[in-house]
């Protein structure tokens, strides 16, 4: 009970609270305004501690594969990025089964740097038999700072074109890695979903297969370059991103792109992220199974 009112069940937190968080997380609202808006829900009986625990990340919840897992080996590797910030660094995770070559997957974080959730996604891919590489866009300014608020502020100040070029350089580094079979996949979330769409469009043939989770498309003039197969993952309640899909789909069809789109019922933006209350276990597991199968089909053939 808070302020002599019974806090309402987490399942009944209104969608507008998630919309406020989405606006805050993407630069449309400052933290003070976000917290003030949450305060209006406290006034009608919600617990602030419940609201923040649901909306803000808890990365202790996001570890599905331990970095000590015997089936994988993780390290940090640097790469050259002459058209970007000069040097980049990422989290490289490979299986320990000693094959000569592997399918490789670039993992792209949200708009706040390489946080623990995204590193765990890379480990999940390695556990499934892929070499995964997750670059940190914040490396030129010291790397992910340990919390999303500071990471978001840091990434917002970076030069967007240089960041994009860093990810292009990371993709080329991974595609030509000694362990690579030459077929590159990409999976990204939110900003990372945009980057996967961008990598598919900026240079024909760079990506073999891309899986953008709730990411907006590259600029319209670039889309004619897309030759990779795409699996687009969208949440039904994600109005901000979903409004860009109809035009994007028209361009994919017009250019003969091999694509699939899955819309996940009642899923919010960020539904795959298991460190927040936006996580939708059933939809996230289905989307991940589809992602792995898509990469198996396109990168192992």
C-alpha positions as CSV (number, residue, x, y, z in Angstrom):
1,X,0.0,0.0,0.0
2,X,1.3,3.5,-0.8
3,X,-0.3,6.8,0.2
4,X,-3.0,4.6,1.9
5,X,-4.0,3.2,-1.5
6,X,-3.5,-0.3,-2.7
7,X,-0.9,-0.4,-5.5
8,X,-2.4,-1.8,-8.7
9,X,-1.2,-5.0,-10.3
10,X,1.7,-4.7,-12.7
11,X,-0.4,-6.4,-15.4
12,X,-2.8,-3.4,-15.3
13,X,-0.2,-0.7,-15.9
14,X,-1.7,1.4,-18.7
15,X,-0.2,1.4,-22.1
16,X,0.4,5.1,-21.9
17,X,3.1,4.5,-19.3
18,X,5.0,2.3,-21.8
19,X,4.4,5.0,-24.4
20,X,5.9,7.6,-22.1
21,X,8.9,5.4,-21.5
22,X,9.3,4.9,-25.3
23,X,9.2,8.6,-25.8
24,X,11.7,9.2,-23.0
25,X,14.0,6.4,-24.2
26,X,14.1,7.9,-27.7
27,X,14.8,11.5,-26.8
28,X,11.3,12.9,-27.0
29,X,11.0,13.5,-23.3
30,X,13.5,14.3,-20.6
31,X,13.7,12.2,-17.4
32,X,12.1,14.9,-15.2
33,X,9.0,15.0,-17.4
34,X,8.9,11.2,-17.6
35,X,9.0,10.9,-13.8
36,X,6.4,13.6,-13.5
37,X,4.1,11.8,-15.8
38,X,4.6,8.6,-13.8
39,X,3.6,10.6,-10.7
40,X,0.2,11.1,-12.2
41,X,-0.3,7.3,-12.0
42,X,0.9,7.2,-8.4
43,X,-1.8,9.7,-7.6
44,X,-4.4,7.2,-8.7
45,X,-3.0,4.2,-6.8
46,X,0.0,2.8,-8.7
47,X,3.2,2.2,-6.8
48,X,6.2,4.2,-8.1
49,X,8.5,1.4,-7.2
50,X,6.4,-1.0,-9.3
51,X,6.2,1.4,-12.2
52,X,10.0,2.0,-12.3
53,X,10.8,-1.7,-11.8
54,X,8.6,-2.6,-14.8
55,X,9.7,0.2,-17.1
56,X,13.4,0.6,-16.3
57,X,15.9,-2.2,-17.0
58,X,17.1,-4.7,-14.5
59,X,20.0,-6.5,-16.2
60,X,20.2,-9.2,-13.6
61,X,17.2,-10.7,-15.3
62,X,18.7,-10.7,-18.7
63,X,21.4,-13.4,-18.4
64,X,20.2,-16.6,-20.2
65,X,23.7,-17.8,-21.1
66,X,26.6,-17.3,-18.7
67,X,29.9,-15.9,-19.9
68,X,31.4,-19.0,-18.1
69,X,29.4,-21.4,-20.2
70,X,31.7,-24.2,-21.5
71,X,30.1,-24.1,-25.0
72,X,31.3,-20.5,-25.7
73,X,34.3,-18.3,-25.5
74,X,34.0,-14.5,-25.3
75,X,36.5,-11.7,-25.8
76,X,36.7,-8.0,-26.7
77,X,38.1,-7.3,-30.1
78,X,39.0,-4.0,-31.9
79,X,38.6,-3.2,-35.6
80,X,39.6,-0.4,-37.8
81,X,37.0,2.2,-38.9
82,X,38.6,4.8,-41.1
83,X,35.3,6.3,-42.2
84,X,33.9,6.3,-38.7
85,X,35.6,7.1,-35.4
86,X,38.9,5.4,-36.4
87,X,38.7,2.5,-34.1
88,X,35.9,0.3,-32.9
89,X,35.5,-2.4,-30.3
90,X,33.0,-5.2,-29.8
91,X,32.2,-8.3,-27.8
92,X,33.1,-11.4,-29.9
93,X,31.6,-14.7,-28.8
94,X,32.3,-18.0,-30.5
95,X,31.4,-21.6,-30.0
96,X,34.1,-23.9,-28.5
97,X,33.4,-26.9,-30.8
98,X,36.5,-26.1,-33.0
99,X,35.0,-26.0,-36.4
100,X,37.1,-24.3,-39.1
101,X,34.3,-21.9,-40.2
102,X,31.0,-20.6,-38.8
103,X,28.1,-18.5,-39.9
104,X,28.6,-15.1,-38.4
105,X,26.1,-12.6,-36.9
106,X,26.5,-9.0,-36.1
107,X,24.5,-8.0,-33.0
108,X,23.5,-4.3,-32.7
109,X,22.4,-2.7,-29.5
110,X,19.7,-0.1,-28.8
111,X,20.4,3.7,-28.5
112,X,22.4,3.4,-25.3
113,X,25.5,1.3,-26.0
114,X,26.5,-2.3,-25.4
115,X,24.5,-3.2,-22.3
116,X,24.3,-6.6,-20.6
117,X,21.2,-7.6,-22.4
118,X,22.7,-7.3,-25.8
119,X,25.9,-9.0,-24.7
120,X,23.7,-11.9,-23.6
121,X,22.0,-12.0,-27.0
122,X,25.5,-12.5,-28.5
123,X,26.1,-15.4,-26.1
124,X,22.8,-16.9,-27.1
125,X,23.8,-16.9,-30.7
126,X,27.2,-18.5,-30.0
127,X,25.4,-21.1,-27.9
128,X,23.3,-21.8,-31.0
129,X,26.4,-22.3,-33.2
130,X,27.1,-18.9,-34.6
131,X,30.1,-16.5,-34.2
132,X,28.5,-13.3,-32.8
133,X,30.0,-9.9,-32.6
134,X,28.4,-7.0,-30.7
135,X,30.1,-3.7,-31.3
136,X,29.8,-0.8,-28.8
137,X,29.0,2.5,-30.5
138,X,30.2,4.2,-27.3
139,X,33.7,2.8,-27.5
140,X,35.1,6.2,-28.9
141,X,33.8,8.0,-25.8
142,X,34.8,5.4,-23.2
143,X,32.3,2.6,-23.8
144,X,29.0,1.7,-22.2
145,X,29.0,3.6,-18.8
146,X,27.1,1.0,-16.8
147,X,23.7,2.5,-16.9
148,X,21.3,3.3,-19.8
149,X,20.5,6.9,-18.9
150,X,24.2,8.0,-19.3
151,X,24.6,5.6,-22.2
152,X,21.7,7.2,-24.0
153,X,23.0,10.7,-23.4
154,X,26.4,9.7,-24.7
155,X,25.1,8.1,-27.8
156,X,22.9,11.0,-28.6
157,X,26.0,13.3,-28.8
158,X,27.8,11.1,-31.3
159,X,28.0,11.9,-35.0
160,X,25.3,9.7,-36.6
161,X,27.1,9.2,-39.9
162,X,30.3,8.2,-38.1
163,X,28.4,5.7,-35.9
164,X,26.8,4.2,-39.0
165,X,30.2,3.9,-40.7
166,X,31.5,2.2,-37.5
167,X,28.8,-0.5,-37.9
168,X,29.6,-0.9,-41.6
169,X,33.3,-1.4,-40.6
170,X,32.2,-3.9,-37.9
171,X,30.1,-5.8,-40.4
172,X,33.1,-6.1,-42.8
173,X,35.4,-7.0,-40.0
174,X,33.1,-9.9,-39.0
175,X,32.3,-11.0,-42.5
176,X,36.0,-11.4,-43.3
177,X,37.0,-12.8,-39.9
178,X,39.1,-16.0,-40.2
179,X,36.3,-18.0,-38.5
180,X,33.6,-16.7,-41.0
181,X,32.1,-18.8,-43.7
182,X,31.6,-15.6,-45.7
183,X,27.9,-15.2,-44.9
184,X,26.9,-12.4,-42.6
185,X,23.8,-12.1,-40.6
186,X,22.6,-9.1,-38.6
187,X,20.2,-8.8,-35.7
188,X,19.4,-5.5,-33.9
189,X,16.9,-4.0,-31.6
190,X,15.3,-0.6,-31.9
191,X,18.2,1.7,-33.0
192,X,20.0,-1.6,-33.7
193,X,17.0,-2.7,-35.9
194,X,17.5,0.5,-37.9
195,X,21.2,-0.3,-38.3
196,X,20.4,-3.7,-39.6
197,X,18.0,-2.1,-42.1
198,X,20.8,0.4,-43.0
199,X,23.4,-2.3,-43.4
200,X,21.1,-4.1,-45.8
201,X,20.6,-1.0,-47.8
202,X,23.9,0.9,-47.8
203,X,25.8,-1.7,-49.7
204,X,24.4,-4.5,-51.8
205,X,25.6,-7.9,-50.7
206,X,27.1,-6.8,-47.4
207,X,24.4,-8.7,-45.4
208,X,23.2,-12.1,-46.4
209,X,20.3,-12.1,-43.9
210,X,19.0,-9.4,-41.5
211,X,16.6,-9.5,-38.6
212,X,15.6,-6.0,-37.5
213,X,13.5,-6.0,-34.3
214,X,11.2,-3.0,-34.2
215,X,13.6,-0.8,-36.2
216,X,12.8,1.9,-38.7
217,X,14.0,1.6,-42.3
218,X,17.0,3.2,-44.0
219,X,16.4,6.3,-46.2
220,X,14.1,5.6,-49.1
221,X,16.8,6.3,-51.7
222,X,19.0,3.6,-50.3
223,X,16.4,0.8,-50.3
224,X,16.9,-0.1,-53.9
225,X,20.3,-1.6,-52.9
226,X,18.8,-4.3,-50.7
227,X,19.6,-7.8,-51.8
228,X,19.7,-9.6,-48.4
229,X,16.9,-11.6,-47.1
230,X,15.0,-9.9,-44.2
231,X,12.9,-11.0,-41.3
232,X,11.2,-8.0,-39.8
233,X,10.0,-8.4,-36.2
234,X,7.3,-5.9,-35.0
235,X,5.2,-5.5,-31.9
236,X,1.5,-4.8,-32.4
237,X,1.4,-2.0,-29.9
238,X,4.5,-0.2,-31.3
239,X,2.8,2.6,-33.2
240,X,5.9,4.8,-33.6
241,X,7.8,2.1,-35.5
242,X,4.9,0.4,-37.2
243,X,3.8,3.5,-39.0
244,X,7.0,3.2,-41.1
245,X,6.2,-0.3,-42.2
246,X,3.7,0.1,-45.1
247,X,5.9,2.3,-47.2
248,X,9.0,0.1,-46.4
249,X,7.1,-3.0,-47.4
250,X,6.0,-1.4,-50.7
251,X,9.7,-0.7,-51.5
252,X,10.8,-4.2,-50.5
253,X,8.1,-5.6,-52.9
254,X,9.0,-3.3,-55.7
255,X,12.6,-4.3,-55.5
256,X,12.0,-8.0,-55.3
257,X,13.5,-8.4,-51.8
258,X,13.0,-11.8,-50.1
259,X,11.4,-10.7,-46.8
260,X,9.0,-11.9,-44.1
261,X,7.3,-9.7,-41.5
262,X,5.9,-11.0,-38.2
263,X,3.6,-8.9,-36.1
264,X,3.4,-10.0,-32.5
265,X,0.0,-9.7,-31.0
266,X,-0.2,-7.3,-28.0
267,X,3.6,-6.9,-28.0
268,X,5.1,-3.6,-27.0
269,X,8.2,-1.9,-28.4
270,X,11.2,-3.7,-26.8
271,X,9.2,-7.0,-26.3
272,X,12.3,-9.1,-26.7
273,X,14.3,-7.3,-24.0
274,X,14.0,-9.5,-20.9
275,X,15.4,-6.9,-18.6
276,X,12.3,-4.8,-18.5
277,X,8.5,-5.1,-18.0
278,X,8.0,-4.7,-21.8
279,X,9.3,-8.2,-22.1
280,X,6.7,-10.6,-23.6
281,X,8.0,-14.1,-22.9
282,X,5.8,-16.0,-25.3
283,X,6.3,-13.6,-28.2
284,X,10.0,-13.1,-27.5
285,X,10.7,-16.9,-27.5
286,X,8.7,-17.3,-30.7
287,X,10.5,-14.4,-32.4
288,X,13.9,-15.8,-31.3
289,X,13.1,-19.3,-32.5
290,X,12.2,-17.8,-35.9
291,X,15.4,-15.7,-35.9
292,X,17.6,-18.7,-35.3
293,X,15.8,-20.7,-37.9
294,X,16.1,-17.8,-40.4
295,X,19.8,-17.6,-39.8
296,X,20.2,-21.4,-40.1
297,X,18.4,-21.4,-43.4
298,X,20.3,-18.4,-44.9
299,X,23.8,-18.6,-43.4
300,X,24.5,-22.3,-43.3
301,X,23.4,-23.1,-46.9
